[in-house]
Amino acid sequence: QLQASGGGLVQAGGSLRLSCAASGSIRSISTMGWYRQAPGKQRELVATVTIGGSTNYEDSVMGRFTISRDNAKNTVYLQMSSLKPEDTAVYYCNANIMSTFGMRYVPYWGQGTQVTVSS
């Protein structure tokens, strides 16, 4: 249902753009977001965006990361700039999706994409 792409290796101070596209029989998608999990740590929220475009960011990425979505393409993006080694993690996209014949929103997760920032 969710296919993430765009991870990779980048030097500190560099930029990357993650994308995550939802597919299938979709009636509506409410909140979409990005989470990350570094080795030995719990998964944490990075940023979310509502269907209306309201955004929320984890403090450490505010001002460096920008989340956006294209509702026509059922896709969420994460533009990451001024990357730091501590941003290194597997990044997961998340979306709350109501299927065509569904009656409620169900959370889905993408497969994860590795982001590695070298110092």
Kinemage of the C-alpha trace (Angstrom):
@kinemage 1
@onewidth
@group {chain A} dominant
@subgroup {mainchain}
@vectorlist {calphas} color= white
{ca gln a 1} P 0.000 0.000 0.000
{ca leu a 2} L 2.864 2.408 0.793
{ca gln a 3} L 6.080 2.533 -1.233
{ca ala a 4} L 8.885 4.726 0.057
{ca ser a 5} L 11.914 5.863 -1.893
{ca gly a 6} L 14.685 8.442 -1.886
{ca gly a 7} L 17.006 7.351 0.902
{ca gly a 8} L 20.739 7.097 0.528
{ca leu a 9} L 24.152 8.216 1.719
{ca val a 10} L 24.899 11.917 2.016
{ca gln a 11} L 27.533 14.061 3.669
{ca ala a 12} L 26.706 16.244 6.639
{ca gly a 13} L 25.130 19.472 5.472
{ca gly a 14} L 23.640 17.823 2.415
{ca ser a 15} L 20.054 17.248 1.344
{ca leu a 16} L 17.792 14.360 0.469
{ca arg a 17} L 14.153 14.088 -0.553
{ca leu a 18} L 12.043 11.130 0.497
{ca ser a 19} L 8.833 10.157 -1.258
{ca cys a 20} L 6.095 7.751 -0.262
{ca ala a 21} L 3.211 6.843 -2.543
{ca ala a 22} L 0.034 5.104 -1.470
{ca ser a 23} L -1.645 2.747 -3.889
{ca gly a 24} L -4.718 0.544 -4.006
{ca ser a 25} L -8.426 1.187 -3.624
{ca ile a 26} L -8.269 4.458 -1.729
{ca arg a 27} L -11.199 6.665 -0.851
{ca ser a 28} L -9.380 9.062 1.425
{ca ile a 29} L -6.128 9.581 3.306
{ca ser a 30} L -6.118 11.621 6.487
{ca thr a 31} L -2.840 12.289 8.289
{ca met a 32} L 0.402 11.236 6.583
{ca gly a 33} L 3.778 11.275 8.217
{ca trp a 34} L 7.370 10.206 8.514
{ca tyr a 35} L 8.973 8.371 11.406
{ca arg a 36} L 12.531 7.177 11.894
{ca gln a 37} L 14.344 4.535 13.851
{ca ala a 38} L 18.062 4.683 14.577
{ca pro a 39} L 19.996 1.567 15.658
{ca gly a 40} L 19.243 0.713 19.269
{ca lys a 41} L 16.557 3.361 19.566
{ca gln a 42} L 12.792 3.435 19.434
{ca arg a 43} L 10.921 4.642 16.398
{ca glu a 44} L 10.197 8.361 16.695
{ca leu a 45} L 7.972 10.844 14.948
{ca val a 46} L 9.717 13.139 12.468
{ca ala a 47} L 6.848 15.063 10.903
{ca thr a 48} L 3.183 14.799 10.020
{ca val a 49} L 0.841 16.581 7.635
{ca thr a 50} L -2.945 16.558 7.731
{ca ile a 51} L -5.245 16.372 4.737
{ca gly a 52} L -5.692 20.107 5.067
{ca gly a 53} L -1.953 20.757 5.036
{ca ser a 54} L -1.292 21.442 8.708
{ca thr a 55} L 2.166 20.252 9.704
{ca asn a 56} L 3.887 19.126 12.860
{ca tyr a 57} L 7.632 18.554 13.376
{ca glu a 58} L 9.879 16.949 15.934
{ca asp a 59} L 11.959 19.684 17.554
{ca ser a 60} L 15.336 18.531 16.254
{ca val a 61} L 14.277 18.708 12.592
{ca met a 62} L 12.273 21.931 12.713
{ca gly a 63} L 13.674 24.429 10.251
{ca arg a 64} L 15.679 21.760 8.415
{ca phe a 65} L 12.998 19.319 7.208
{ca thr a 66} L 9.831 20.105 5.280
{ca ile a 67} L 6.931 17.698 4.922
{ca ser a 68} L 4.416 18.084 2.118
{ca arg a 69} L 1.831 16.033 0.285
{ca asp a 70} L 0.214 15.787 -3.109
{ca asn a 71} L -3.354 14.621 -2.526
{ca ala a 72} L -3.943 13.963 -6.220
{ca lys a 73} L -1.025 11.526 -6.235
{ca asn a 74} L -1.608 10.124 -2.726
{ca thr a 75} L 2.022 10.919 -2.016
{ca val a 76} L 3.860 12.421 0.924
{ca tyr a 77} L 7.322 13.962 0.719
{ca leu a 78} L 10.046 14.808 3.203
{ca gln a 79} L 12.615 17.358 2.068
{ca met a 80} L 15.617 17.080 4.362
{ca ser a 81} L 18.284 19.782 4.387
{ca ser a 82} L 21.295 20.584 6.561
{ca leu a 83} L 21.494 16.911 7.416
{ca lys a 84} L 23.456 15.832 10.468
{ca pro a 85} L 25.003 12.470 11.364
{ca glu a 86} L 22.367 12.109 14.090
{ca asp a 87} L 19.691 12.055 11.374
{ca thr a 88} L 20.998 8.651 10.322
{ca ala a 89} L 18.147 6.150 10.616
{ca val a 90} L 15.656 4.062 8.724
{ca tyr a 91} L 12.809 6.353 7.739
{ca tyr a 92} L 9.267 4.992 7.582
{ca cys a 93} L 6.238 6.636 6.052
{ca asn a 94} L 2.832 6.293 7.605
{ca ala a 95} L -0.631 7.060 6.307
{ca asn a 96} L -4.139 6.675 7.661
{ca ile a 97} L -6.142 5.319 4.752
{ca met a 98} L -9.831 4.689 4.192
{ca ser a 99} L -10.325 2.170 1.429
{ca thr a 100} L -12.986 2.494 -1.218
{ca phe a 101} L -15.429 0.282 0.656
{ca gly a 102} L -14.106 1.002 4.124
{ca met a 103} L -15.815 2.789 6.969
{ca arg a 104} L -12.816 3.924 8.968
{ca tyr a 105} L -9.213 5.023 8.607
{ca val a 106} L -6.581 2.323 9.010
{ca pro a 107} L -2.866 3.067 9.599
{ca tyr a 108} L -0.396 1.706 7.053
{ca trp a 109} L 3.403 1.718 7.087
{ca gly a 110} L 5.892 1.835 4.270
{ca gln a 111} L 8.824 -0.558 4.086
{ca gly a 112} L 11.426 1.884 5.358
{ca thr a 113} L 14.261 3.600 3.533
{ca gln a 114} L 17.788 4.016 4.916
{ca val a 115} L 19.230 7.497 5.333
{ca thr a 116} L 22.906 7.658 6.266
{ca val a 117} L 24.644 10.957 6.959
{ca ser a 118} L 28.424 10.861 7.102
{ca ser a 119} L 30.457 13.389 9.085
